[in-house]
Amino acid sequence: MKELVGSCSVCGKDLFCLDGFFNGVHNEKNETICFKCIEEQEESAE
């Protein structure tokens, strides 16, 4: 089952819930972010 949840607030990529698992991150600012963008943010913070 694939259900559209929203889009990445950084790059705009569509984010889905796949068989009950969200393929992104929901942060404390109530934003949804894809895994690629969250990894880039973590790398730039180091």
PDB file of N, CA, C and O in Angstrom:
ATOM      1  N   MET A   1       0.848  -1.179   0.000  1.00  0.00           N
ATOM      2  CA  MET A   1       0.000   0.000   0.000  1.00  0.00           C
ATOM      3  C   MET A   1       0.890   1.237   0.000  1.00  0.00           C
ATOM      4  O   MET A   1       1.849   1.313   0.767  1.00  0.00           O
ATOM      5  N   LYS A   2       0.581   2.188  -0.842  1.00  0.00           N
ATOM      6  CA  LYS A   2       1.360   3.416  -0.985  1.00  0.00           C
ATOM      7  C   LYS A   2       0.419   4.604  -0.875  1.00  0.00           C
ATOM      8  O   LYS A   2      -0.517   4.737  -1.664  1.00  0.00           O
ATOM      9  N   GLU A   3       0.669   5.469   0.106  1.00  0.00           N
ATOM     10  CA  GLU A   3      -0.215   6.604   0.329  1.00  0.00           C
ATOM     11  C   GLU A   3       0.608   7.889   0.409  1.00  0.00           C
ATOM     12  O   GLU A   3       1.562   7.967   1.182  1.00  0.00           O
ATOM     13  N   LEU A   4       0.247   8.886  -0.380  1.00  0.00           N
ATOM     14  CA  LEU A   4       0.919  10.178  -0.362  1.00  0.00           C
ATOM     15  C   LEU A   4       0.649  10.871   0.967  1.00  0.00           C
ATOM     16  O   LEU A   4      -0.502  11.034   1.372  1.00  0.00           O
ATOM     17  N   VAL A   5       1.726  11.279   1.644  1.00  0.00           N
ATOM     18  CA  VAL A   5       1.599  11.952   2.934  1.00  0.00           C
ATOM     19  C   VAL A   5       1.777  13.461   2.772  1.00  0.00           C
ATOM     20  O   VAL A   5       1.082  14.244   3.419  1.00  0.00           O
ATOM     21  N   GLY A   6       2.692  13.859   1.922  1.00  0.00           N
ATOM     22  CA  GLY A   6       2.970  15.267   1.711  1.00  0.00           C
ATOM     23  C   GLY A   6       4.199  15.411   0.850  1.00  0.00           C
ATOM     24  O   GLY A   6       4.537  14.509   0.083  1.00  0.00           O
ATOM     25  N   SER A   7       4.880  16.553   0.973  1.00  0.00           N
ATOM     26  CA  SER A   7       6.100  16.764   0.206  1.00  0.00           C
ATOM     27  C   SER A   7       7.193  17.280   1.117  1.00  0.00           C
ATOM     28  O   SER A   7       6.924  17.856   2.171  1.00  0.00           O
ATOM     29  N   CYS A   8       8.433  17.066   0.697  1.00  0.00           N
ATOM     30  CA  CYS A   8       9.595  17.519   1.471  1.00  0.00           C
ATOM     31  C   CYS A   8       9.577  19.042   1.517  1.00  0.00           C
ATOM     32  O   CYS A   8       9.433  19.697   0.484  1.00  0.00           O
ATOM     33  N   SER A   9       9.721  19.599   2.703  1.00  0.00           N
ATOM     34  CA  SER A   9       9.692  21.056   2.834  1.00  0.00           C
ATOM     35  C   SER A   9      10.979  21.697   2.341  1.00  0.00           C
ATOM     36  O   SER A   9      11.052  22.921   2.237  1.00  0.00           O
ATOM     37  N   VAL A  10      12.013  20.884   2.029  1.00  0.00           N
ATOM     38  CA  VAL A  10      13.277  21.418   1.523  1.00  0.00           C
ATOM     39  C   VAL A  10      13.325  21.352  -0.006  1.00  0.00           C
ATOM     40  O   VAL A  10      13.534  22.372  -0.662  1.00  0.00           O
ATOM     41  N   CYS A  11      13.130  20.148  -0.579  1.00  0.00           N
ATOM     42  CA  CYS A  11      13.290  19.980  -2.026  1.00  0.00           C
ATOM     43  C   CYS A  11      11.973  19.810  -2.778  1.00  0.00           C
ATOM     44  O   CYS A  11      11.956  19.916  -4.004  1.00  0.00           O
ATOM     45  N   GLY A  12      10.874  19.549  -2.078  1.00  0.00           N
ATOM     46  CA  GLY A  12       9.578  19.416  -2.725  1.00  0.00           C
ATOM     47  C   GLY A  12       9.228  18.014  -3.191  1.00  0.00           C
ATOM     48  O   GLY A  12       8.158  17.815  -3.768  1.00  0.00           O
ATOM     49  N   LYS A  13      10.101  17.030  -2.959  1.00  0.00           N
ATOM     50  CA  LYS A  13       9.851  15.649  -3.377  1.00  0.00           C
ATOM     51  C   LYS A  13       8.627  15.102  -2.645  1.00  0.00           C
ATOM     52  O   LYS A  13       8.442  15.360  -1.456  1.00  0.00           O
ATOM     53  N   ASP A  14       7.783  14.337  -3.366  1.00  0.00           N
ATOM     54  CA  ASP A  14       6.619  13.705  -2.752  1.00  0.00           C
ATOM     55  C   ASP A  14       7.074  12.657  -1.734  1.00  0.00           C
ATOM     56  O   ASP A  14       7.991  11.882  -2.005  1.00  0.00           O
ATOM     57  N   LEU A  15       6.433  12.634  -0.568  1.00  0.00           N
ATOM     58  CA  LEU A  15       6.757  11.672   0.479  1.00  0.00           C
ATOM     59  C   LEU A  15       5.556  10.763   0.696  1.00  0.00           C
ATOM     60  O   LEU A  15       4.414  11.220   0.747  1.00  0.00           O
ATOM     61  N   PHE A  16       5.833   9.474   0.823  1.00  0.00           N
ATOM     62  CA  PHE A  16       4.782   8.473   0.909  1.00  0.00           C
ATOM     63  C   PHE A  16       4.895   7.646   2.180  1.00  0.00           C
ATOM     64  O   PHE A  16       5.961   7.542   2.786  1.00  0.00           O
ATOM     65  N   CYS A  17       3.776   7.065   2.566  1.00  0.00           N
ATOM     66  CA  CYS A  17       3.730   6.038   3.584  1.00  0.00           C
ATOM     67  C   CYS A  17       3.632   4.723   2.817  1.00  0.00           C
ATOM     68  O   CYS A  17       2.664   4.490   2.094  1.00  0.00           O
ATOM     69  N   LEU A  18       4.640   3.866   2.977  1.00  0.00           N
ATOM     70  CA  LEU A  18       4.698   2.597   2.251  1.00  0.00           C
ATOM     71  C   LEU A  18       4.477   1.452   3.211  1.00  0.00           C
ATOM     72  O   LEU A  18       5.331   1.168   4.050  1.00  0.00           O
ATOM     73  N   ASP A  19       3.322   0.783   3.095  1.00  0.00           N
ATOM     74  CA  ASP A  19       2.963  -0.341   3.972  1.00  0.00           C
ATOM     75  C   ASP A  19       3.106   0.011   5.451  1.00  0.00           C
ATOM     76  O   ASP A  19       3.549  -0.814   6.251  1.00  0.00           O
ATOM     77  N   GLY A  20       2.732   1.233   5.809  1.00  0.00           N
ATOM     78  CA  GLY A  20       2.754   1.654   7.208  1.00  0.00           C
ATOM     79  C   GLY A  20       4.037   2.316   7.655  1.00  0.00           C
ATOM     80  O   GLY A  20       4.142   2.717   8.814  1.00  0.00           O
ATOM     81  N   PHE A  21       5.031   2.447   6.763  1.00  0.00           N
ATOM     82  CA  PHE A  21       6.306   3.068   7.129  1.00  0.00           C
ATOM     83  C   PHE A  21       6.486   4.357   6.336  1.00  0.00           C
ATOM     84  O   PHE A  21       6.450   4.343   5.105  1.00  0.00           O
ATOM     85  N   PHE A  22       6.678   5.466   7.038  1.00  0.00           N
ATOM     86  CA  PHE A  22       6.852   6.779   6.418  1.00  0.00           C
ATOM     87  C   PHE A  22       8.272   6.892   5.871  1.00  0.00           C
ATOM     88  O   PHE A  22       9.230   6.640   6.602  1.00  0.00           O
ATOM     89  N   ASN A  23       8.427   7.265   4.607  1.00  0.00           N
ATOM     90  CA  ASN A  23       9.749   7.351   3.990  1.00  0.00           C
ATOM     91  C   ASN A  23      10.328   8.761   4.082  1.00  0.00           C
ATOM     92  O   ASN A  23      10.776   9.327   3.085  1.00  0.00           O
ATOM     93  N   GLY A  24      10.312   9.311   5.275  1.00  0.00           N
ATOM     94  CA  GLY A  24      10.858  10.635   5.522  1.00  0.00           C
ATOM     95  C   GLY A  24      10.977  10.867   7.017  1.00  0.00           C
ATOM     96  O   GLY A  24      10.884   9.938   7.819  1.00  0.00           O
ATOM     97  N   VAL A  25      11.184  12.133   7.374  1.00  0.00           N
ATOM     98  CA  VAL A  25      11.354  12.516   8.774  1.00  0.00           C
ATOM     99  C   VAL A  25      10.390  13.648   9.079  1.00  0.00           C
ATOM    100  O   VAL A  25      10.206  14.557   8.270  1.00  0.00           O
ATOM    101  N   HIS A  26       9.783  13.586  10.240  1.00  0.00           N
ATOM    102  CA  HIS A  26       8.899  14.653  10.727  1.00  0.00           C
ATOM    103  C   HIS A  26       9.643  15.325  11.869  1.00  0.00           C
ATOM    104  O   HIS A  26       9.875  14.697  12.902  1.00  0.00           O
ATOM    105  N   ASN A  27      10.023  16.598  11.707  1.00  0.00           N
ATOM    106  CA  ASN A  27      10.852  17.253  12.727  1.00  0.00           C
ATOM    107  C   ASN A  27      10.032  18.048  13.738  1.00  0.00           C
ATOM    108  O   ASN A  27       8.805  18.107  13.662  1.00  0.00           O
ATOM    109  N   GLU A  28      10.742  18.657  14.683  1.00  0.00           N
ATOM    110  CA  GLU A  28      10.089  19.395  15.774  1.00  0.00           C
ATOM    111  C   GLU A  28       9.389  20.666  15.291  1.00  0.00           C
ATOM    112  O   GLU A  28       8.555  21.217  16.010  1.00  0.00           O
ATOM    113  N   LYS A  29       9.713  21.139  14.088  1.00  0.00           N
ATOM    114  CA  LYS A  29       9.060  22.322  13.521  1.00  0.00           C
ATOM    115  C   LYS A  29       7.803  21.948  12.729  1.00  0.00           C
ATOM    116  O   LYS A  29       7.237  22.781  12.021  1.00  0.00           O
ATOM    117  N   ASN A  30       7.369  20.676  12.855  1.00  0.00           N
ATOM    118  CA  ASN A  30       6.182  20.166  12.165  1.00  0.00           C
ATOM    119  C   ASN A  30       6.358  20.169  10.640  1.00  0.00           C
ATOM    120  O   ASN A  30       5.402  20.388   9.896  1.00  0.00           O
ATOM    121  N   GLU A  31       7.607  19.920  10.186  1.00  0.00           N
ATOM    122  CA  GLU A  31       7.911  19.832   8.769  1.00  0.00           C
ATOM    123  C   GLU A  31       8.177  18.382   8.404  1.00  0.00           C
ATOM    124  O   GLU A  31       8.640  17.604   9.238  1.00  0.00           O
ATOM    125  N   THR A  32       7.888  18.016   7.164  1.00  0.00           N
ATOM    126  CA  THR A  32       8.258  16.701   6.656  1.00  0.00           C
ATOM    127  C   THR A  32       9.439  16.888   5.709  1.00  0.00           C
ATOM    128  O   THR A  32       9.422  17.763   4.844  1.00  0.00           O
ATOM    129  N   ILE A  33      10.470  16.052   5.883  1.00  0.00           N
ATOM    130  CA  ILE A  33      11.700  16.173   5.108  1.00  0.00           C
ATOM    131  C   ILE A  33      12.115  14.786   4.630  1.00  0.00           C
ATOM    132  O   ILE A  33      12.041  13.820   5.389  1.00  0.00           O
ATOM    133  N   CYS A  34      12.554  14.682   3.364  1.00  0.00           N
ATOM    134  CA  CYS A  34      12.996  13.394   2.830  1.00  0.00           C
ATOM    135  C   CYS A  34      14.339  13.005   3.457  1.00  0.00           C
ATOM    136  O   CYS A  34      15.061  13.845   3.992  1.00  0.00           O
ATOM    137  N   PHE A  35      14.649  11.717   3.375  1.00  0.00           N
ATOM    138  CA  PHE A  35      15.883  11.210   3.978  1.00  0.00           C
ATOM    139  C   PHE A  35      17.122  11.878   3.398  1.00  0.00           C
ATOM    140  O   PHE A  35      18.065  12.163   4.137  1.00  0.00           O
ATOM    141  N   LYS A  36      17.143  12.138   2.084  1.00  0.00           N
ATOM    142  CA  LYS A  36      18.313  12.749   1.447  1.00  0.00           C
ATOM    143  C   LYS A  36      18.572  14.146   2.011  1.00  0.00           C
ATOM    144  O   LYS A  36      19.715  14.485   2.320  1.00  0.00           O
ATOM    145  N   CYS A  37      17.537  14.948   2.145  1.00  0.00           N
ATOM    146  CA  CYS A  37      17.700  16.315   2.655  1.00  0.00           C
ATOM    147  C   CYS A  37      18.095  16.318   4.132  1.00  0.00           C
ATOM    148  O   CYS A  37      18.901  17.152   4.545  1.00  0.00           O
ATOM    149  N   ILE A  38      17.545  15.406   4.934  1.00  0.00           N
ATOM    150  CA  ILE A  38      17.894  15.377   6.351  1.00  0.00           C
ATOM    151  C   ILE A  38      19.344  14.951   6.531  1.00  0.00           C
ATOM    152  O   ILE A  38      20.025  15.443   7.430  1.00  0.00           O
ATOM    153  N   GLU A  39      19.831  14.028   5.674  1.00  0.00           N
ATOM    154  CA  GLU A  39      21.243  13.625   5.736  1.00  0.00           C
ATOM    155  C   GLU A  39      22.152  14.798   5.369  1.00  0.00           C
ATOM    156  O   GLU A  39      23.184  15.005   6.007  1.00  0.00           O
ATOM    157  N   GLU A  40      21.776  15.561   4.350  1.00  0.00           N
ATOM    158  CA  GLU A  40      22.572  16.719   3.943  1.00  0.00           C
ATOM    159  C   GLU A  40      22.601  17.772   5.042  1.00  0.00           C
ATOM    160  O   GLU A  40      23.638  18.397   5.266  1.00  0.00           O
ATOM    161  N   GLN A  41      21.484  17.979   5.730  1.00  0.00           N
ATOM    162  CA  GLN A  41      21.437  18.940   6.833  1.00  0.00           C
ATOM    163  C   GLN A  41      22.334  18.491   7.989  1.00  0.00           C
ATOM    164  O   GLN A  41      23.014  19.313   8.602  1.00  0.00           O
ATOM    165  N   GLU A  42      22.334  17.197   8.283  1.00  0.00           N
ATOM    166  CA  GLU A  42      23.160  16.669   9.364  1.00  0.00           C
ATOM    167  C   GLU A  42      24.643  16.773   9.025  1.00  0.00           C
ATOM    168  O   GLU A  42      25.457  17.085   9.894  1.00  0.00           O
ATOM    169  N   GLU A  43      25.001  16.512   7.758  1.00  0.00           N
ATOM    170  CA  GLU A  43      26.399  16.618   7.329  1.00  0.00           C
ATOM    171  C   GLU A  43      26.888  18.057   7.388  1.00  0.00           C
ATOM    172  O   GLU A  43      28.032  18.299   7.773  1.00  0.00           O
ATOM    173  N   SER A  44      26.053  19.011   7.018  1.00  0.00           N
ATOM    174  CA  SER A  44      26.464  20.415   7.036  1.00  0.00           C
ATOM    175  C   SER A  44      26.540  20.967   8.452  1.00  0.00           C
ATOM    176  O   SER A  44      27.217  21.968   8.689  1.00  0.00           O
ATOM    177  N   ALA A  45      25.852  20.325   9.398  1.00  0.00           N
ATOM    178  CA  ALA A  45      25.873  20.782  10.796  1.00  0.00           C
ATOM    179  C   ALA A  45      27.145  20.330  11.509  1.00  0.00           C
ATOM    180  O   ALA A  45      27.491  20.882  12.554  1.00  0.00           O
ATOM    181  N   GLU A  46      27.839  19.349  10.969  1.00  0.00           N
ATOM    182  CA  GLU A  46      29.053  18.835  11.619  1.00  0.00           C
ATOM    183  C   GLU A  46      30.250  19.693  11.358  1.00  0.00           C
ATOM    184  O   GLU A  46      31.343  19.389  11.837  1.00  0.00           O
TER     185      GLU A  46
END
